[in-house]
Amino acid sequence: MNTTTDCDALVVGAGPTGLTLAITLLARGVRTRVIDKDPGLPKLSRAIGFQARTLETLDMMGIAGRFLARGHPVRGVSVYIGGRRHLGIDLSYCDSEYKFILGLPQNKAEDLLRERLAELGGTVESGIELLDFEQGADGVTALTRSPDGTEQYLRAGYLVGCDGAHSKVRNVLDVPFVGQPYPWDWLLADTELNWDGAADQVHTFWGVDGQPVAFIPIDEKLWRVSVPVPGRGGQPPTLEEVQALVDARGPGGILLRNPETLTCFRCQIRSTDAYRRGRVFLAGDAAHIHAPTGAQGMNLGINDAANLGWKLAHVIRGQAADPLLDSYGSERGPAARQVLAFSDNMVRFAMEKSSLKRSTRMMLVRLPKVQRRMAQRIAQLTVSYESSPITRGHQVAGLPRPGQRMPNVVVRGGTLHEALRGGGYVLLGPEDGMGGWILVRPDGYIAAVASTGDRRALDDFQSALGAYPLNA
């Protein structure tokens, strides 16, 4: 049995979370390996939407344009009862340049991420299964098995489990994964439709039985039909079964044809507080799972990776001290709880049997203030780290608060996102039109804020975490 030691970070799992993490590490010069027990067979589309905050993350990685070129913008949500539109949620309320959800199937998104991974010299080692691992003071030793049955030890400085809801990494750590299953399964059909519904809107209908069906545009002709049903054992539906449910719950006259996929999604809501155990981390579905509502889980995982990646790279390269890594869980744990609560509320609203309760909630959502809040939460733009242990400074008049997401302002002849592609922090000051100092982290959040004549918050951040490398 062989042992290799040529790896600073071992990423287990090559879905969107693992690929994003590997790209973030490789772009910062960290020796990274990615293993995935899947042998490389074609994958189903699974998640199909990229939220505004995730598109901002991809922009900071320099690859948002590739996604925009392949994706389909969805600009709102329309809700119908008895065939009549009762409510619309307008995503133009998003405080982002990306005022839409980008429709793009997960398998196609993974192709784009693998393309970028290859450009950075990385690869996915398909068919390599993690069997076990042990931690030591200076690294992790992982036992793996290749498709031909050969077992091998891999030696890495750190190990990150991005290996999904049934995470082997989480199981070896033996940490709680708290929650419960929903009493429903979701039937999903990616298919063509013969109707004339606007292809830039998600359309949700409640039928006479009070049960919903949603039509989510994937591109100009392909739609995802999503239908919750009582638990049915996870067996894929037939096209005829989905058609019957669409006839019962939809407006009538919608014909499904030429389906690409027919799947049944067994749904649970679970999470862990153990984002770090020594040199081992959990991210994405390995740390939290929930209902398939607007691809919230995939987006949450990608931004887990963006948060952890720069911190891990800085520690590995000696640019920050180890305590920086503790902030990963203290920041992303609350973010996950916020997103899971929102997702759970969306599910329970969709499955609400009382027409009176549904109508009352829809009346509230029509209010402009609530519309903005809904759009921001759908886009995951409300996530902030104001209570993070590594956030420094206080409110300075005219500037955003420490821990908030920093808008993509124009800076030094370009944009902030372009400046962050160098991998380090960006310091904005009076010469950038700021009424003080703003230190922006590599993931686009504000590390510290200081007034023009008082830089103590910046000095405090630097002394607490080690010298921060600024981009030119």
Backbone hydrogen bonds, N-H to C=O, Kabsch-Sander energy under -0.5 kcal/mol:
donor,donor_aa,acceptor,acceptor_aa,energy
2,N,151,E,-0.6
4,T,153,Y,-1.9
7,C,155,R,-0.6
8,D,31,R,-1.9
9,A,31,R,-2.0
10,L,158,Y,-2.6
11,V,9,A,-0.6
11,V,33,R,-3.2
12,V,10,L,-0.6
12,V,160,V,-2.8
13,G,11,V,-0.7
13,G,35,I,-3.3
19,L,15,G,-2.6
20,T,16,P,-2.1
21,L,17,T,-2.4
22,A,18,G,-2.5
23,I,19,L,-2.4
24,T,20,T,-2.4
25,L,21,L,-2.3
26,L,22,A,-2.9
27,A,23,I,-2.5
28,R,25,L,-1.2
29,G,26,L,-1.9
30,V,25,L,-2.2
32,T,30,V,-0.6
33,R,9,A,-2.2
34,V,123,T,-0.7
35,I,11,V,-2.5
36,D,125,E,-1.9
50,F,102,L,-2.1
51,Q,49,G,-0.5
53,R,379,A,-1.8
55,L,51,Q,-2.2
56,E,52,A,-2.2
57,T,53,R,-2.0
58,L,54,T,-2.6
59,D,55,L,-2.0
60,M,56,E,-2.1
61,M,57,T,-1.1
62,G,59,D,-1.2
63,I,58,L,-2.5
64,A,58,L,-0.7
66,R,63,I,-0.7
67,F,63,I,-1.1
68,L,64,A,-2.6
69,A,65,G,-2.0
70,R,66,R,-0.9
70,R,67,F,-0.6
71,G,67,F,-2.0
72,H,103,G,-1.9
74,V,101,I,-2.9
75,R,200,D,-2.5
76,G,200,D,-0.7
77,V,89,I,-2.0
78,S,202,V,-3.5
79,V,87,L,-3.0
80,Y,204,T,-3.1
81,I,84,R,-2.4
82,G,206,W,-1.2
84,R,81,I,-1.7
86,H,79,V,-2.9
87,L,79,V,-1.6
89,I,77,V,-2.9
90,D,88,G,-0.6
91,L,75,R,-1.9
91,L,89,I,-0.7
93,Y,90,D,-1.4
94,C,91,L,-1.8
96,S,94,C,-1.8
99,K,97,E,-1.0
100,F,98,Y,-1.1
101,I,74,V,-2.9
102,L,50,F,-2.7
103,G,72,H,-3.6
103,G,101,I,-0.8
104,L,48,I,-2.2
104,L,102,L,-0.6
106,Q,45,S,-1.7
106,Q,47,A,-2.4
108,K,105,P,-0.6
109,A,105,P,-2.1
110,E,106,Q,-2.7
111,D,107,N,-1.3
112,L,108,K,-1.6
113,L,109,A,-2.2
114,R,110,E,-2.7
115,E,111,D,-1.9
116,R,112,L,-1.9
117,L,113,L,-2.5
118,A,114,R,-2.4
119,E,115,E,-1.7
120,L,116,R,-1.3
121,G,118,A,-1.7
122,G,117,L,-2.7
125,E,34,V,-3.0
125,E,123,T,-0.6
126,S,124,V,-1.4
127,G,36,D,-1.5
127,G,38,D,-1.7
128,I,36,D,-1.4
128,I,125,E,-1.0
129,E,127,G,-0.7
129,E,145,R,-2.8
131,L,143,L,-3.3
132,D,143,L,-1.4
134,E,141,T,-2.3
136,G,139,G,-3.1
139,G,136,G,-0.5
140,V,156,A,-3.6
141,T,134,E,-2.9
142,A,140,V,-0.6
142,A,154,L,-3.2
143,L,132,D,-2.9
144,T,142,A,-0.6
144,T,152,Q,-3.2
145,R,129,E,-2.1
146,S,150,T,-2.7
149,G,146,S,-2.3
152,Q,144,T,-2.4
153,Y,2,N,-3.7
154,L,142,A,-3.1
155,R,4,T,-3.2
156,A,140,V,-2.7
156,A,154,L,-0.5
157,G,7,C,-1.0
158,Y,8,D,-1.5
159,L,279,R,-2.4
160,V,10,L,-2.6
161,G,281,F,-3.4
162,C,12,V,-2.8
162,C,160,V,-0.9
167,S,164,G,-1.5
171,N,167,S,-1.7
172,V,168,K,-2.5
173,L,169,V,-2.2
174,D,170,R,-1.3
175,V,170,R,-1.1
178,V,271,S,-2.0
180,Q,269,I,-1.8
182,Y,267,C,-2.4
185,D,229,V,-2.7
186,W,265,F,-2.5
187,L,185,D,-0.5
187,L,227,V,-2.9
188,L,186,W,-0.5
188,L,263,T,-3.0
189,A,225,V,-2.1
190,D,261,T,-1.7
191,T,189,A,-0.8
191,T,223,W,-3.0
192,E,257,R,-2.2
193,L,221,K,-0.6
194,N,255,L,-1.2
201,Q,198,A,-1.1
202,V,76,G,-2.3
203,H,201,Q,-0.5
203,H,215,F,-2.5
204,T,78,S,-2.8
204,T,202,V,-0.5
205,F,213,V,-2.8
206,W,80,Y,-1.4
207,G,211,Q,-2.4
208,V,248,A,-0.7
210,G,207,G,-2.0
213,V,205,F,-1.9
214,A,226,S,-2.3
215,F,203,H,-3.0
216,I,214,A,-0.5
216,I,224,R,-2.9
218,I,222,L,-2.9
219,D,222,L,-1.7
223,W,191,T,-3.0
224,R,216,I,-3.2
225,V,189,A,-3.1
225,V,223,W,-0.6
226,S,214,A,-2.5
226,S,224,R,-0.6
227,V,187,L,-2.5
227,V,225,V,-0.5
229,V,185,D,-3.0
231,G,183,P,-1.8
235,Q,232,R,-0.7
242,V,238,T,-1.9
243,Q,239,L,-2.6
244,A,240,E,-2.1
245,L,241,E,-1.7
246,V,242,V,-2.4
247,D,243,Q,-2.5
248,A,244,A,-1.7
249,R,245,L,-2.2
250,G,246,V,-2.8
255,L,253,G,-0.6
257,R,192,E,-2.3
260,E,190,D,-3.6
261,T,190,D,-1.2
263,T,188,L,-2.8
265,F,186,W,-3.4
266,R,264,C,-0.7
267,C,184,W,-0.8
267,C,265,F,-0.6
269,I,180,Q,-2.5
270,R,289,I,-2.0
271,S,178,V,-2.0
272,T,287,A,-1.9
275,Y,273,D,-1.5
277,R,280,V,-3.0
280,V,277,R,-1.6
281,F,159,L,-2.1
282,L,275,Y,-1.8
283,A,161,G,-2.3
286,A,283,A,-1.3
287,A,284,G,-2.3
288,H,284,G,-1.4
289,I,270,R,-2.6
293,T,291,A,-2.2
294,G,292,P,-0.8
296,Q,293,T,-1.1
299,N,295,A,-2.1
300,L,296,Q,-2.5
301,G,297,G,-2.3
302,I,298,M,-2.3
303,N,299,N,-1.9
304,D,300,L,-1.5
305,A,301,G,-2.2
306,A,302,I,-1.8
307,N,303,N,-1.6
308,L,304,D,-2.7
309,G,305,A,-2.9
310,W,306,A,-0.9
311,K,307,N,-0.8
312,L,308,L,-2.9
313,A,309,G,-2.3
314,H,310,W,-2.3
315,V,311,K,-2.1
316,I,312,L,-2.6
317,R,313,A,-2.2
318,G,315,V,-1.4
319,Q,314,H,-3.1
320,A,314,H,-1.0
321,A,465,L,-1.1
324,L,321,A,-1.8
325,L,322,D,-2.2
326,D,322,D,-0.5
326,D,323,P,-1.0
327,S,323,P,-0.7
327,S,324,L,-1.0
328,Y,325,L,-1.2
329,G,325,L,-0.5
330,S,326,D,-1.4
331,E,327,S,-1.6
332,R,328,Y,-2.9
333,G,329,G,-2.2
335,A,331,E,-1.3
336,A,332,R,-2.5
337,R,333,G,-2.3
338,Q,334,P,-2.2
339,V,335,A,-2.3
340,L,336,A,-3.1
341,A,337,R,-2.1
342,F,338,Q,-2.0
343,S,339,V,-2.7
344,D,340,L,-2.6
345,N,341,A,-2.2
346,M,342,F,-2.1
347,V,343,S,-2.2
348,R,344,D,-2.5
349,F,345,N,-2.2
350,A,346,M,-2.3
351,M,347,V,-2.0
352,E,349,F,-1.1
355,S,353,K,-0.7
358,R,354,S,-2.1
359,S,355,S,-2.4
360,T,356,L,-2.3
361,R,357,K,-2.1
362,M,358,R,-2.3
363,M,359,S,-1.9
364,L,360,T,-1.5
365,V,361,R,-2.0
366,R,362,M,-1.1
367,L,364,L,-1.6
371,Q,367,L,-2.7
372,R,368,P,-2.3
373,R,369,K,-1.9
374,M,370,V,-3.0
375,A,371,Q,-2.7
376,Q,372,R,-2.6
377,R,373,R,-2.3
378,I,374,M,-2.9
379,A,375,A,-1.8
380,Q,377,R,-1.3
381,L,376,Q,-2.7
382,T,376,Q,-0.7
385,Y,403,G,-3.0
388,S,385,Y,-1.6
391,T,388,S,-1.3
392,R,447,A,-2.5
399,L,396,V,-2.4
403,G,446,I,-1.9
404,Q,401,R,-1.8
406,M,444,G,-2.8
409,V,407,P,-2.3
411,V,414,G,-2.3
414,G,411,V,-1.9
416,L,409,V,-2.0
419,A,415,T,-2.1
420,L,416,L,-2.1
421,R,417,H,-0.6
421,R,418,E,-0.9
422,G,419,A,-1.1
423,G,420,L,-2.0
425,Y,469,P,-2.2
426,V,440,V,-2.1
428,L,426,V,-0.6
428,L,438,I,-3.1
432,D,429,G,-2.1
433,G,430,P,-1.9
434,M,429,G,-1.7
437,W,450,A,-3.6
438,I,428,L,-2.6
439,L,448,A,-2.8
440,V,426,V,-3.2
440,V,438,I,-0.7
441,R,445,Y,-3.6
444,G,441,R,-2.0
446,I,404,Q,-2.6
447,A,439,L,-2.8
447,A,445,Y,-0.6
448,A,439,L,-1.3
449,V,392,R,-0.9
450,A,437,W,-2.5
451,S,454,D,-0.6
454,D,451,S,-1.4
459,D,455,R,-2.2
460,D,456,R,-2.8
461,F,457,A,-2.0
462,Q,458,L,-2.3
463,S,459,D,-2.6
464,A,460,D,-2.0
465,L,461,F,-2.1
466,G,462,Q,-1.8
470,L,468,Y,-0.6
471,N,425,Y,-2.7
